[in-house]
């Protein structure tokens, strides 16, 4: 079992990394393999809705990371997306990355466990949290929760290490996520995953 963790911060060892590393320590104790991928300091352009991925199964832009991570995402059991708060929203780079990753990858994401993690100095955290969770909830991915919203507070990584409740939230999140991954793996072996219907696609082309 494996979890991918995406660091959407441009700072490799900043506040977001401190939160994700707290989770990694728990995943290791739970026997869950992890891979931390640095996204926030890469040049990731946004989706242009060109339709290339629908025909070819991958994004037209073969830049630093998206198509490479898509292959890892397909093989993973869970995904953690971490981001700092920029104007009450996640970092623009991680948004561009997630748009292209989720839109261009054609494999089923059903029952892969998702978790969003945000770091902020003071505010904008829950708005950013909501944005990231929507990638999971449109993709059939169960969302892992914790004992508080998945967030840490601080202006530096050293500040985050003083946020004892925030770090506790990260550890509980990792435990809950580990449990969910094991439970879904066991259920898949026993009963299979739920049926997914995809025939209906309502777009009101007649304008009514």
Rosetta silent file (secondary structure, phi, psi, omega in degrees, C-alpha in Angstrom):
SEQUENCE: XXXXXXXXXXXXXXXXXXXXXXXXXXXXXXXXXXXXXXXXXXXXXXXXXXXXXXXXXXXXXXXXXXXXXXXXXXXXXXXXXXXXXXXXXXXXXXXXXXXXXXXXXXXXXXXXXXXXXXXXXXXXXXXXXXXXXXXXXXXXXXXXXXXXXXXXXXXXXXXXXXXXXXXXXXXXXXXXXXXXXXXXXXXXXXXXXXXXXXXXXXXXXXXX
SCORE:     score description
SCORE:     0.000 S_00000001
   1 L     0.000  139.765 -173.687    0.000    0.000    0.000 S_00000001
   2 E  -141.920  144.357  175.794    1.289    3.422   -0.959 S_00000001
   3 E  -122.573  132.061  170.956    0.411    7.082   -0.465 S_00000001
   4 E   -93.091  138.959  175.767    1.642    9.948   -2.623 S_00000001
   5 E  -122.268  125.954 -179.566    2.110   13.308   -0.910 S_00000001
   6 E  -106.181  124.211  176.656    2.281   16.487   -2.995 S_00000001
   7 E   -96.791  105.277 -178.614    3.959   19.571   -1.551 S_00000001
   8 L   -83.124    2.334  178.861    2.348   22.551   -3.268 S_00000001
   9 L   -84.844  145.149  173.626    4.571   25.058   -1.501 S_00000001
  10 L   -70.668  -12.399 -179.319    7.534   26.632   -3.318 S_00000001
  11 L   -99.043  112.478 -174.314    9.499   26.082   -0.101 S_00000001
  12 L   -63.181  -29.334 -178.078   10.746   22.523    0.082 S_00000001
  13 L  -122.619   34.806 -177.454   11.285   22.668    3.844 S_00000001
  14 L   -93.406 -153.350 -174.531    8.633   25.169    4.851 S_00000001
  15 H   -64.442  -44.782 -179.188    5.353   25.043    6.768 S_00000001
  16 H   -63.382  -41.618  178.413    3.543   22.681    4.399 S_00000001
  17 H   -61.805  -37.767  179.094    6.480   20.266    4.410 S_00000001
  18 H   -60.969  -40.753  178.595    6.457   20.244    8.225 S_00000001
  19 H   -67.143  -46.078 -178.351    2.813   19.114    8.175 S_00000001
  20 H   -65.588  -38.138  178.630    3.372   16.470    5.513 S_00000001
  21 H   -65.328  -32.440  176.203    6.462   15.099    7.261 S_00000001
  22 H   -62.984  -37.566  177.490    4.442   14.670   10.450 S_00000001
  23 H   -69.993  -40.923 -178.207    2.091   12.455    8.443 S_00000001
  24 H   -58.600  -39.787  178.711    4.930   10.519    6.818 S_00000001
  25 H   -59.075  -38.325  178.643    6.233    9.473   10.239 S_00000001
  26 H   -72.919  -43.866  179.041    2.862    7.897   11.043 S_00000001
  27 H   -55.726  -40.860  179.752    2.490    6.256    7.636 S_00000001
  28 H   -62.915  -41.616  177.643    5.847    4.557    8.135 S_00000001
  29 H   -65.949  -30.084 -179.038    4.736    3.178   11.512 S_00000001
  30 L   -84.232   -1.802  179.389    1.508    1.965    9.879 S_00000001
  31 L    78.551   21.697  178.921    3.428    0.096    7.188 S_00000001
  32 L  -100.527  124.134  177.667    2.271    2.420    4.397 S_00000001
  33 E   -70.859  144.659  179.956    4.869    3.290    1.768 S_00000001
  34 E  -130.814  154.988  169.949    5.134    7.006    0.964 S_00000001
  35 E  -141.606  122.129  178.954    6.571    9.246   -1.713 S_00000001
  36 E   -97.362  124.019 -176.792    6.779   13.010   -1.244 S_00000001
  37 E  -116.540  125.567  179.948    6.771   14.970   -4.501 S_00000001
  38 E   -84.285  117.669 -176.889    7.752   18.634   -4.633 S_00000001
  39 L  -111.534  -38.525 -168.059    5.364   20.520   -6.909 S_00000001
  40 L   -64.285  -16.461  179.193    5.240   24.132   -5.731 S_00000001
  41 L  -104.327   14.315  179.486    8.655   25.166   -7.065 S_00000001
  42 L   -99.891  159.975  176.686    8.075   23.783  -10.585 S_00000001
  43 L   -89.511   92.857 -177.031    6.918   25.640  -13.700 S_00000001
  44 L  -111.994  113.739  178.076    3.461   24.105  -14.137 S_00000001
  45 L   -83.799  161.476 -177.954    1.154   25.760  -16.674 S_00000001
  46 L   -81.045  168.823  177.233   -2.605   25.461  -16.448 S_00000001
  47 L   -68.173  140.988  178.019   -5.018   23.316  -18.452 S_00000001
  48 L  -113.479    9.853  176.709   -6.060   24.802  -21.838 S_00000001
  49 L    52.072   48.602 -177.101   -8.975   22.376  -22.466 S_00000001
  50 L   -87.590  -17.524  179.310   -7.489   21.230  -25.786 S_00000001
  51 L    84.729    0.634 -179.312   -8.892   17.676  -25.633 S_00000001
  52 H   -60.256  -41.085 -175.580   -5.538   16.008  -26.318 S_00000001
  53 H   -66.295  -30.547 -179.912   -5.722   13.905  -23.148 S_00000001
  54 H   -64.443  -33.510 -178.664   -9.137   12.492  -24.094 S_00000001
  55 H   -90.587  -28.814 -170.922   -7.654   10.980  -27.250 S_00000001
  56 H  -115.787   -6.279  175.198   -4.168   10.146  -26.007 S_00000001
  57 L    76.175   10.647  175.810   -4.557    9.360  -22.303 S_00000001
  58 L  -155.665  165.436 -177.559   -2.070   11.972  -21.119 S_00000001
  59 L   -72.260  144.755  179.919   -1.627   15.728  -21.027 S_00000001
  60 L   -65.610  -28.203 -179.325   -0.366   17.492  -24.159 S_00000001
  61 L   -91.185  108.240 -178.773    2.188   19.411  -22.075 S_00000001
  62 L   -92.652   63.916 -175.752    4.984   17.033  -21.147 S_00000001
  63 L   -87.020 -154.674 -170.935    6.478   19.414  -18.602 S_00000001
  64 L   -53.233  -36.493 -158.682    8.260   18.761  -15.340 S_00000001
  65 L  -146.005  -34.753 -163.579    5.790   16.535  -13.592 S_00000001
  66 H   -57.554  -53.606 -177.419    2.123   15.966  -14.493 S_00000001
  67 H   -66.052  -33.437  177.755    2.314   12.893  -16.737 S_00000001
  68 H   -66.248  -45.081 -179.473    4.990   11.324  -14.553 S_00000001
  69 H   -69.654  -31.313  178.726    2.929   11.738  -11.378 S_00000001
  70 H   -57.478  -40.250  178.562   -0.196   10.441  -13.142 S_00000001
  71 H   -65.363  -39.599  178.450    1.478    7.041  -13.498 S_00000001
  72 H   -70.332  -37.520  178.577    2.389    7.033   -9.815 S_00000001
  73 H   -62.966  -40.828  179.925   -1.100    8.186   -8.842 S_00000001
  74 H   -60.695  -36.263 -177.792   -2.657    5.308  -10.774 S_00000001
  75 H   -85.731  -11.399 -174.984   -0.592    2.810   -8.777 S_00000001
  76 L   -86.431  160.898  177.010   -1.144    4.517   -5.401 S_00000001
  77 L   -98.709  -16.517 -178.353   -3.844    3.833   -2.818 S_00000001
  78 E  -155.510  159.072 -179.211   -4.042    7.381   -1.499 S_00000001
  79 E  -138.070  126.752  173.748   -3.134   10.979   -2.270 S_00000001
  80 E  -111.483  126.825  178.960   -2.334   13.821    0.127 S_00000001
  81 E  -115.143  118.443 -179.844   -2.239   17.319   -1.357 S_00000001
  82 E  -111.643  141.266  179.742   -0.626   20.015    0.742 S_00000001
  83 E  -151.297  147.543  167.404   -0.616   23.730    0.025 S_00000001
  84 E   -76.385  166.675  177.808    0.047   27.072    1.682 S_00000001
  85 E   -94.281  123.869  174.037   -2.737   29.657    1.656 S_00000001
  86 E  -120.891  111.106  179.753   -2.428   32.430   -0.935 S_00000001
  87 L    50.589   51.370  178.494   -5.269   34.978   -0.772 S_00000001
  88 L    59.305   31.709  178.308   -7.656   32.427    0.769 S_00000001
  89 E  -150.550  158.824  175.268   -6.839   29.883   -1.935 S_00000001
  90 E   -64.146  161.761  174.960   -4.216   27.198   -2.560 S_00000001
  91 L   -51.541  135.678 -178.890   -0.987   28.108   -4.336 S_00000001
  92 H   -58.406  -31.757 -179.797   -1.665   28.706   -8.061 S_00000001
  93 H   -65.813  -44.396 -179.363    0.966   26.163   -9.046 S_00000001
  94 H   -69.787  -31.460  176.010   -0.706   23.285   -7.203 S_00000001
  95 H   -64.172  -47.736  177.859   -4.088   24.315   -8.640 S_00000001
  96 H   -59.759  -41.444  179.767   -2.693   24.183  -12.197 S_00000001
  97 H   -63.402  -47.632 -177.734   -1.065   20.863  -11.395 S_00000001
  98 H   -67.513  -39.334  176.292   -4.214   19.327   -9.908 S_00000001
  99 H   -54.813  -49.388 -176.463   -6.427   20.567  -12.760 S_00000001
 100 H   -73.882  -38.149  179.947   -4.233   18.839  -15.311 S_00000001
 101 H   -62.140  -47.564 -175.612   -3.519   15.735  -13.216 S_00000001
 102 H   -76.582  -35.790 -177.523   -7.174   14.985  -12.547 S_00000001
 103 H   -75.863  -37.960 -172.812   -8.532   16.022  -15.942 S_00000001
 104 H   -86.413  -21.257 -177.319   -5.943   14.322  -18.132 S_00000001
 105 L   -84.790  122.828 -172.710   -5.603   11.003  -16.268 S_00000001
 106 L   -91.777   -7.804 -178.988   -8.159    8.516  -17.571 S_00000001
 107 L   -71.973  157.218 -179.965   -7.723    5.781  -14.946 S_00000001
 108 L   -72.708  131.512  176.372  -10.362    5.227  -12.270 S_00000001
 109 L  -100.818    5.981 -176.341   -9.715    7.072   -9.024 S_00000001
 110 L   -55.906  128.200  175.796  -12.601    5.298   -7.304 S_00000001
 111 L    69.318    7.701  166.569  -11.891    4.449   -3.655 S_00000001
 112 L   -74.943  133.379 -174.625   -8.400    5.946   -3.648 S_00000001
 113 E   -83.348  131.211  179.972   -8.292    7.859   -0.364 S_00000001
 114 E  -114.818  148.389  175.768   -7.732   11.600   -0.606 S_00000001
 115 E  -146.520  134.422  175.107   -6.670   14.145    1.982 S_00000001
 116 E  -104.422  140.013  178.375   -6.079   17.891    1.732 S_00000001
 117 E  -131.831  131.374  178.632   -3.653   19.675    4.045 S_00000001
 118 E  -126.770  150.518  175.071   -3.227   23.451    4.261 S_00000001
 119 E  -125.682  140.074 -179.969   -0.823   25.715    6.110 S_00000001
 120 E  -149.110  161.943  174.958   -1.436   29.362    6.867 S_00000001
 121 L   -77.288  -48.879 -179.563   -0.194   32.142    9.091 S_00000001
 122 L  -137.600  -61.634 -171.277   -3.690   33.158   10.253 S_00000001
 123 L  -124.874  178.828  178.898   -6.664   32.950    7.841 S_00000001
 124 L    86.051    2.011 -173.005   -7.916   31.587    4.530 S_00000001
 125 H   -70.166  -47.876 -174.892   -7.347   28.011    5.609 S_00000001
 126 H   -69.588  -32.826  176.112  -10.860   26.547    5.365 S_00000001
 127 H   -63.648  -42.684  178.573  -11.502   28.159    1.959 S_00000001
 128 H   -66.439  -40.135  177.785   -8.295   26.599    0.622 S_00000001
 129 H   -58.089  -44.168  179.817   -9.196   23.285    2.248 S_00000001
 130 H   -62.644  -43.296 -179.313  -12.552   23.286    0.443 S_00000001
 131 H   -58.474  -47.483 -176.852  -10.945   23.931   -2.951 S_00000001
 132 H   -68.135  -36.753 -179.049   -8.575   20.974   -2.647 S_00000001
 133 H   -65.697  -24.962 -178.018  -11.241   18.580   -1.377 S_00000001
 134 H   -67.010  -25.175  174.589  -13.365   19.155   -4.485 S_00000001
 135 H   -63.010  -37.842 -178.879  -10.845   17.260   -6.627 S_00000001
 136 H   -73.653  -43.765 -171.038  -11.535   14.170   -4.534 S_00000001
 137 H   -74.539  -13.487  174.205  -15.287   14.480   -4.282 S_00000001
 138 L   -92.815   -3.714 -171.635  -15.784   14.687   -8.057 S_00000001
 139 L  -118.258   11.751 -179.532  -13.626   11.597   -8.594 S_00000001
 140 L    71.477   23.562 -178.870  -15.178    8.946   -6.338 S_00000001
 141 L  -100.468  119.798  174.814  -12.370    9.337   -3.811 S_00000001
 142 L   -62.460  138.891 -176.756  -13.292    9.017   -0.111 S_00000001
 143 E   -98.408  125.291  177.985  -11.983   12.007    1.840 S_00000001
 144 L   -81.958  136.738  178.759   -9.959   11.367    4.996 S_00000001
 145 L  -119.654  177.618 -177.684  -10.696   13.618    7.954 S_00000001
 146 L  -138.996 -157.947 -178.239   -9.115   14.174   11.339 S_00000001
 147 L   -89.081   -0.095  171.310   -9.873   15.595   14.772 S_00000001
 148 L  -158.505  172.776  174.653   -9.870   19.147   13.370 S_00000001
 149 L   -59.095  145.822 -171.565   -9.688   20.597    9.883 S_00000001
 150 L   -74.850   80.185 -175.466   -6.483   19.422    8.249 S_00000001
 151 E  -147.846  153.204  172.195   -4.420   22.538    8.824 S_00000001
 152 E  -127.258  156.147 -178.699   -1.377   23.893   10.595 S_00000001
 153 E  -118.803  141.557  175.818   -0.586   27.471   11.556 S_00000001
 154 L   157.603  156.203  177.035    2.692   29.335   11.363 S_00000001
 155 L   -94.613  -20.628  177.670    4.817   31.739    9.356 S_00000001
 156 L  -135.779  167.097  177.439    7.831   29.404    9.385 S_00000001
 157 H   -61.654  -32.791  178.244    8.417   25.667    9.749 S_00000001
 158 H   -66.396  -36.496  175.403    9.655   26.381   13.282 S_00000001
 159 H   -62.034  -44.349 -178.215    6.304   28.025   14.063 S_00000001
 160 H   -60.313  -37.113 -179.958    4.449   24.963   12.788 S_00000001
 161 H   -66.187  -16.996  175.450    6.440   22.734   15.120 S_00000001
 162 H   -89.336  -12.553  179.357    4.986   24.790   18.001 S_00000001
 163 L   -82.655   79.974 -172.776    1.435   24.200   16.732 S_00000001
 164 H   -63.717  -36.657  178.366    0.952   21.077   18.806 S_00000001
 165 H   -69.977  -37.928  177.274   -2.722   20.705   17.975 S_00000001
 166 H   -61.803  -44.216  178.752   -2.013   21.115   14.264 S_00000001
 167 H   -66.349  -37.734  175.487    0.664   18.412   14.351 S_00000001
 168 H   -61.240  -41.147  177.552   -1.675   16.175   16.347 S_00000001
 169 H   -60.205  -40.693  178.942   -4.291   16.711   13.637 S_00000001
 170 H   -64.302  -41.574 -179.517   -1.760   15.582   11.010 S_00000001
 171 H   -66.443  -43.863  177.958   -0.928   12.413   12.929 S_00000001
 172 H   -64.428  -36.514  176.753   -4.586   11.526   13.438 S_00000001
 173 H   -61.375  -44.899 -179.734   -5.233   12.214    9.757 S_00000001
 174 H   -64.917  -37.871  177.636   -2.480    9.801    8.733 S_00000001
 175 H   -65.819  -45.266  179.603   -3.836    7.107   11.065 S_00000001
 176 H   -62.335  -40.798 -179.917   -7.367    7.531    9.727 S_00000001
 177 H   -65.366  -41.241  177.727   -6.101    7.453    6.156 S_00000001
 178 H   -60.907  -43.545  179.041   -4.091    4.286    6.818 S_00000001
 179 H   -61.815  -45.505 -179.160   -7.162    2.606    8.299 S_00000001
 180 H   -62.623  -42.422  179.616   -9.305    3.595    5.328 S_00000001
 181 H   -61.553  -45.198  178.795   -6.781    2.302    2.803 S_00000001
 182 H   -64.019  -42.111 -178.030   -6.579   -1.062    4.555 S_00000001
 183 H   -64.884  -42.847 -179.153  -10.373   -1.273    4.895 S_00000001
 184 H   -69.904  -34.599  177.136  -11.007   -0.465    1.234 S_00000001
 185 H   -63.992  -43.398  178.920   -8.335   -2.919    0.105 S_00000001
 186 H   -66.022  -41.618  179.716   -9.955   -5.669    2.159 S_00000001
 187 H   -65.977  -37.180  178.452  -13.452   -4.766    0.916 S_00000001
 188 H   -61.963  -40.467  179.582  -12.288   -4.790   -2.701 S_00000001
 189 H   -67.519  -34.042 -176.379  -10.965   -8.327   -2.264 S_00000001
 190 H   -84.500  -45.478 -172.053  -14.207   -9.522   -0.639 S_00000001
 191 H  -124.962  -12.665 -173.095  -16.951   -7.741   -2.575 S_00000001
 192 L    80.685  167.197 -179.536  -15.367   -5.529   -5.217 S_00000001
 193 L   -81.447  160.068  179.069  -15.930   -1.806   -5.534 S_00000001
 194 L   -60.434  150.495  175.453  -19.404   -0.247   -6.032 S_00000001
 195 L   -64.877  137.858  177.519  -20.843   -0.046   -9.540 S_00000001
 196 L  -115.900  121.108  175.612  -20.222    3.323  -11.205 S_00000001
 197 L   -92.017  137.727 -179.986  -22.715    4.618  -13.783 S_00000001
 198 L  -137.759   14.248 -176.074  -21.405    7.044  -16.401 S_00000001
 199 L   -72.126  -37.751 -176.770  -23.982    7.000  -19.209 S_00000001
 200 L   -81.074  134.511  176.645  -25.737   10.263  -18.323 S_00000001
 201 L  -144.997   91.808 -173.450  -23.980   13.526  -19.181 S_00000001
 202 L   -85.573  118.978  178.208  -26.328   16.475  -18.839 S_00000001
 203 L  -136.023   -0.625  172.948  -25.187   19.639  -20.595 S_00000001
 204 L    55.750   55.933  179.766  -28.435   21.086  -22.035 S_00000001
 205 L   -64.888  -22.756 -179.942  -27.277   21.531  -25.625 S_00000001
 206 L   -80.089   -4.114  177.531  -30.826   22.572  -26.604 S_00000001
 207 L    78.331    6.157 -178.294  -30.552   25.599  -24.357 S_00000001
 208 L   -97.080    0.000    0.000  -33.647   24.694  -22.346 S_00000001
